[in-house]
Amino acid sequence: MSQPATANAPLRAITARWLVPLDRPPLAHGVLWVRGGRIVGIEPRRALQPVEDLGEVAIVPGLINAHTHLELSPHAQPIGPPGISFSQWLTQVIAWRRQWLDASDPHAMAARRQAALQAGLAELTAGGTVAVGEIAYPGFPEEVYQACPLAGRLFLELLGVEAAQVPQQMALARRHLARWTARGGSLRGGLSPHAPYSVHPELLQQAVALAAEADVPVAMHLAESPEEIELLASNRGPLAEVLQMRGVCPGEYLPAAVRPLDYLKTLSRAPQALVIHGNYLGPPEIAFLADHRQRMTVVYCPRTRGGGHRFPGYQPRPEPVARTGTHRPAPPRSASRNDPGDGHPAGGRGAGSGRRTGQPGAGQASRLDRHSTGQRRVRSVGSSIRWRPAAETFAAGHGDELIASPGFGRCDASPRVQGSGRRTLGR
């Protein structure tokens, strides 16, 4: 067992029905040693060994939700009826957003945005989520995020298909990063040029350049639907018609005959890039991601399309990405009941899956520990949404942002989630 991180802190021995370190098989009734907010080691329990026994739960590393839109927290169901096309759904999302951001009563708008964010953050925390990649719309209530107990990134959403909009959007981006990278909290800044159909190429180029200069990650929705692929290839199709109805001509800002690969090449110049969805990445895109796996992460949103909206012709293909060894968060259930789709501006708070993704439970969360720097340790997609690499296992020296999840039952070989309700362990 390695030396503790803080020699004078008390040494805790914690056990439960299962310890699930993720980098090795689950350990039944094992002992997790923790000191000063750091994991010291993990071992089988010895006879008559004094421990803190949490009972019939599984202790697992804290959960990550890599892609959230918390302002959609009021939605108990996805926007629009099931079975509509992506372009039809997008039309309804745009209408919702226009109503949501109606500034005719600024105080009412601010109150509903604040309440939505607070509800979403409370649900994530109660579900055992410790790190998040949140997409924030401009004008968000900063005080809510400032009080956020989660680690991760606050990606400012950038939108604009006209060249004249680029300076204003970039001014917002610079102010956002200046404020959210300088502050000492656990939630820091990032940038999210929304999607190919909603962002001028020059805005994307400048956003990635600014991210590289500031050493922050970017997140972009890409290859989400067949209609997007058709739009990029020909500037035609149902998505082009939606844009034209809004007075936007795709041919005036989208290059001709492009594919997601062209956008991946631009995103690869950022320190870290989250490729949101990636449902229709082809072999060239997957090969490119595999070659850039240290800097690029595919955030696949399983319930967004598979459970929330099953659009006609929807055939997500995460398996080829996984076979190449591309950095792709695994697809557990999302951290929210509402997964409307994560496109602009949609997506419910639980759309994106991290290496682990939180799902809310009935119990309230209380943290196991927090080490003295206030930083928390999570790995994989966590390294893309955080400002420094992190870890997600029970290895010695890692932080102890862990959760205890009931419902694993009395399994013969390995735990299976049989119910909801997770809580973070309290000191």
N, C-alpha and C positions, 0 to 999 in steps of 0.2 A: 504494500500500500504506500502511495507516495506521501510526501510531507504535506501537511495542510497549508492552505494559502495564508491563513492568519493564525499564527501560533498561539496567541492568547485567547482566541475565541473558543467557546465550548464546542466539543465534538459531539455530534448527534448521530445516533444510529437509528435509522428509520426502516421499517419493514411493512409489507402489505402482501396480499394474496399473490400479486404478480409485480415484478419489476420488469419494465419493457425498455431496454436501453436502445433498441432499434439497430445497433450495429452488431448485435449478437442475439441468439435466441432468448426469449423471455425466461426469467428466472423466478421460479415459484418460491415464495417466502424468503427471498433474498434480503440482504441488508445493504442499504445505501448509507454510506458515511459522508457527512457534510460538516464543514467547519468554515465559519466566516464568510458564508455566501458562496463557497466553492465546494464542488464535489471532491471528496478525497479518494473514494474508491467504492467498489461494489463487490460483494462476496456472498457465498452461501451462509445461511444463518447457523451458528453453532448452538448446541444444546444449552439451555438455561442462560443464553446470552440476553442481557437486559437491552430492550429496544423500545422505540415508540412504534406501536403496532396500529396501523390505520385500518386494519380489517379487510373486508371483502372488496377491495378496490385494486386497480392497477395504477402504479406510478409510472408516468411517461413524461418525456421532455415536453415543455410548454409548446402550445400549438401556434402555427403560423397561418395567417390568412394573407396571401400574397397579392390579392386584388379585391378591393372593396370600393363601393360607392355608398358611403354611409348616409348621404342625404336621401337615399331611397328607402330608408328604414321604415317610414310609415306604410309602405306597401306590404300587405300580408300576402298578396299574390303577384305573379308576374304581370307586367303591363301588357294589356291586349289579350284576346282569347287565344287558346292553344291552336296551332295549325296555321296561323297566318305566316306570310312570307317575311323575310328579314326586312325588306323595304317597307311593307305595311306596318310592321312592328316599329320601325324607326320613325315613321310618320307619327305614330301615337306617342312615342317617347318625346319627340320634339314638341308636340302639343302639350304634353304634361310639363315639360321643362319651362315652356313659356308661361304657363299658369303658375308654376311653383315659384318662379322668379319674378312674378308680377310685382313691380315696385310702386304701384298706385298707393299702397299702404306700407311704407318702409318698415314700420315697427312690427306689423303683422308678419311681413316676410322674414325679418330677422328672427322673430320669435319661433316661427315654424322651422326654420333652418336649424336654429340652436336646439330645439326639442328633438328633431330628427337625428342629429349627430349624437346627442346625449343618449338617446335610446339605442342607437346602433353600437356605440362604445360600451354601454352597459351590458348589452347582450353578448358582445365579443368577450368582455372580461369575465362575465358569469360562465361562459362556455370554456374558459381555460386558455383563451388566446393570449399570447404574450408579445407577439410581433405582428405588424400589419403593414401592408402597402396600400395606402388610401389615396384615391383620386379625389382631389378637392377642387370644387368649382370656384372661380374668382369671386371675391367678396365673401368668402366663408367667415363665420364667426370664430375669430382666432382664439378667444378665451376658452372655447370648448377643447380645442386641440392642445392648448397650453396646459390644460389640466389632465390631459390624456395619460392614463397609467401604462400605456403600451409603448413598446419600442418600435422602431421602424421608420418608414418614409412617408412624407406628406407630398405626394406628387401634384403639382399644380397643373390642371388641365389647360392646354393651349388649343385654341380654335381659331381658324381664319383661313378662308380659301382665296382671299384677295391679297395681292402684294401690298396694297395700302394698309392692310391690317397688321402686317409683320412688325413694324416698329412699336405699335402699342402693345402687342402681345409680348414682345421681347422685354419691354419696360416692366410689364407685370412679372415676367419670369425673373428678372434681375432683382426686383424688390423682394420677391418671394424667397429667393435663395439667400439674399443678404440677411433676411430676418430669421429664416429657419435653418441656416447652417451655422450662424454665429451663436445662437442661443444654446444653453447647456443642457437642455432637456433630452429625453431619450427618443423623441420624435423629431426627425430632421427633414430637410427639404430635398425635393427631387422635381423632375419635370416630366410631364406627360403630353407630348404632341399627340392629339387624340387618335386619329386614324388617317389612312391615305386619302379618303374621300372628304375629310373635314379639315385638312391642314395643307396649306400651300407648301410646295417643295422648299421654298426659301425659308419659310418658318421652321420646317423640320431641320434643315441644314444649320440654321443659326441656333436652334435649341440644343442640338447635339454638340455644337461647338462650345456653347456656354456651359453645358454639363461637363464637358471635358476640362474646360478652364477651371470650373469650380469643384471638380472631382466629385460629382454627384451622379446618381443613376437616372436613367430615363425609362419610361414605360409607354408602350404604344400598342393599341389594338391593331392586329394585323391578321390577314387571311382568315377572317371570321366567318365569311359566308361565300357561297358560289357567286352571289350577285356582286360582291366586292371584287372577286377575281375577274368576272366579266367586265366590270367597269374599268379596271386597270388595263385589261388587254385591248379594249375597243372603245372606251368612253361611251358605251351603250349599255342597255339593259334596264331592269326595273329600278336599280339604285340610281342610275343616271336620270331616270324620269322623276324620281323624288327630288333630286337636286334641281332639276329644271323647273319643277313646280315652285321651288323656292327662289327662282330667279338666278340660279347658279348654272353656268355652262361648264361641265367637266372639262371639255376640250380647251378651255381658256387657262386652266391651271394645272391639269394633270398631263404629264408627258404621255406621248403616244406609245402604245404597245409595251407597257412595263408589267412587271410581276412582283410578287412580294420579295423576291431576292434583291431587287434594286433597293428596297427600303431596308432590308437587313444589312446591306453593305453600308448604308449611312448610319444605322443604329450601332453598328460594330465599332464606330469611332468613339462612342461614349465609354466611360470607365466601366459601367455595368448597364446592361439593357434587359428589360423584361419585355418579352414578346407575348402579348396577351391574346389568348385563344389559340391561334395557330392551327385552326381546324383544317385548313386547306393548304398547308405547306406541301409543296411537291418535292420530289427527290433532290433537285438542285438546292432548294432552301434547307432541307434537312441536312444535306452534306455540308453546307456552309455553316450551319449552327454547330454541327459536330466539330468542325475545325475551329470554332470560336467558343467552345463550351465553357471556357474559363471566364468569359465576359458576358455571355448571353444565356438567358434562361427563358424557356417556354413555360408560360403559366397557363396550363390547360384548365378550363372551367367545366367540369363534368356535368354538374346539374344545370348549368345555365342553358345548355341545349338539350341534354339528355333528359332532364326532369322538369325544367321550367317551360321552355318553349321547344318543341320538336318541329323546327321549320321544315317545310317540304324539301325533300332532297338532302336533308342534313345527314352527313356521314363523316363525323370527325375521325381523324386518323392519328391518335397519339402513339400507337404502337411502333410505327416506323421510326418516330423520333426517339423512342426509348431504345430501340435496337441499335441505333448508331452510337449510343452512349451520350447523346446530347443531354445537357443539363435540363431536366424536365421535372418539375414537382410532381409527385405522385398524386393521383386523383381520388382522395377520400371525399366524403361528403362535405358540403360547404358549411360555412359557419353561420348560415342564416336560413330562415324559412323562405325568404323572398329572393329569387334569383332571376330577375327579369331579363338579363341578357348582357349586361356589362357594356354594351355598345354605348354610343353617345346618346344621352348621358347616362344610360341605363345601368343596370346591373345590380342590383341589390347588394347588400353589404357582404354577402358570402359567396360571391361568384367565383373568386379565384382560389385555386387550391395551392397551398404551399407544400413543402415536404410533408408537413402535417397541417391539417386545417381544423380549426375549432368548430364545434357544433354546440349550440347552447343547450344547457341542461337546466334542471329545476333548481339545483343548489347554487348558492352564492359562492363567489370565489374569494379566497384569501390566500395571499402569497406565501410560499414556503420560505423564501428568503430574498434578500436583495443585497448584493455585495457592495462594498463601500463606495465604488465609483458610480453606482447607479446604472451601470451598463449591464445589459443582459446578453446571454450567450445562446444563439441559435445559428444553425448552419444552413447549407444548401441555398434555397431561395432567400433565406435570411441574409446571406452574404450579399445579395443583390439589392435588398431593400434597406440594409443598414449602412452605416458609415464606416464600418470596419468588419473584417471577417469574424464569424462566430461559429459556434458548434451546437450540435443537436443531440449529443449522446451523453452517456453517463461517464465519460472518460475523466480521469483525474485532472483537476484544474479547471474544468468547465464550470460555468455558472449554474446555479441551482434553480432556475426558473422552471419548476416542475409542476405537474398537476396530478391529482388523484381522481381517477375516473371509475365510478361504480358501474355495475352491470356486466362485468367481465365473467361473473359466475364461477362455478367450480368446474373448470375445463380440465380435460385429461392431459392435454399436451401443450396447448397454447391458448392465450386469451382471445376471446371474441367479444366484440361489443354487442351486448344484448339489450342495452337501454341507454337512455340519455342521462345527463346529469354529471357534470364535471366540476371539480373545485380545485383551485390552486392551493397548495399546501401552505399553512400559516406558521410563522416562526413561533 
